[in-house]
Amino acid sequence: MDTHPAKRVEIIIEAIMERRLSEALRKVDVTGYTILPVQGGSGRSGTWSRAGQVGRAQGMLAFVCIVRAERLDTLLDAAFAVVKPHIGVVSITDCEVLRAERF
């Protein structure tokens, strides 16, 4: 089966920022993404859980996007403009997709 190279971008951000990040991605024509709840984790400030330790944000979310490599910089510029002043992590990995026309 033929596969095609792509980039997987994961953005972990405060739940309160969901709408702002969704709008930023849509403005640059990134309309395909999945939003997942984040239960907890550990980072620079120690461990935290969804049970309110992130303050008024009511938890964290993970946005998962898969795009062609040529669209990566546009996505990252839009996402980082939202993430930069807030709690958040952006990661990029190489991946392979089966239906390239969907990305």
Helices and strands as residue ranges (DSSP letters): E 4-14, G 15-17, H 18-27, E 33-38, E 40-43, E 46-49, G 55-57, E 60-67, G 69-71, H 72-83, E 88-97, G 100-102
